[in-house]
Amino acid sequence: MKPAMERDRLEAPLQHGTAVIAVYVPARDEESAGRYYPTKVMVRFMGQVLEPRDVRDAETLHINQTVAISYRIGKSGKVYVDTAKALGKAKQ
């Protein structure tokens, strides 16, 4: 992330809400090529599809599932999703 964008994200207050899983691509391991692709999750929040910086227990999630998120809205108006996790999970 560019320094200005990172500063915009870090200076914004942390908020909590819910979002819906919009994209879920399970992890895959291409042994022949020696590559590993981790699970990719994107959430729909405030009319946008955003990628969280951290997803907890990604393998238990599925499309259209409601998840708890921590997010920030920078002075620029950009929405940053810090974490996403299944609802009902205890804080870690």
ABEGO torsion letter per residue (X at the ends): XBAAAAAAAAABBBBBBBBBBABBBBBBBBAAAGBBBBBBBBBBBGGBBBBBABBBGAAABBBGBBBBBBBBBBAAGBBBBABBBBBGBBBX
